[in-house]
Amino acid sequence: GDGLNDAPALAAADVGIALACGVDLTRDSAEVCLLSDGVSRVPWAIGLARQTIRTIRQNLIWTLAYNAIGIALAMANLLNPVFAGAAMVVSCVVVVGNSLRLARYDSAPKTRVARQLTAQQNEPRVPAADSQPEARTARPSPLVEAPR
């Protein structure tokens, strides 16, 4: 939505996407607020949301694995407290670094390729004047048995 009249629909929707977010009520009613006016950024926002979920899962798996190994080593008295503290700092840096990759997220190359493919598919194909029509070979239908 992009106007005041869209606020009730945005609030009732599973995921409300507001464009330009000029009206406060619209911005407050929507779950997603795109700063641009066009809907062309909606696929980008969906891609970013999916990448965010993947990153959250990666961070959770890393943290659970790190803590499980750390707890097991500490219980077996094989982990020096100084090393455990240093490993915790490294673990935090890994999680933050993995999350910072989202700042570089850009689906523009994919979008450009998709536009080019769409343009190629929509171009009318004009056969050359000297070309012959393609010969079509008849294939037997899979529903009919071929004679033996």
Secondary structure, 3 states (H helix, E strand, C coil): CCCHHHHHHHHHCCCCEEECCCCHHHHHHCCEEECCCCHHHHHHHHHHHHHHHHHHHHHHHHHHHHHHHHHHHHHCCCCCHHHHHHHHHHHHHHHHHHHHHHHHCCCHHHHHHHHHHHHHHHCCCCCCCCCCCCCCCCCCCCCCCCCC
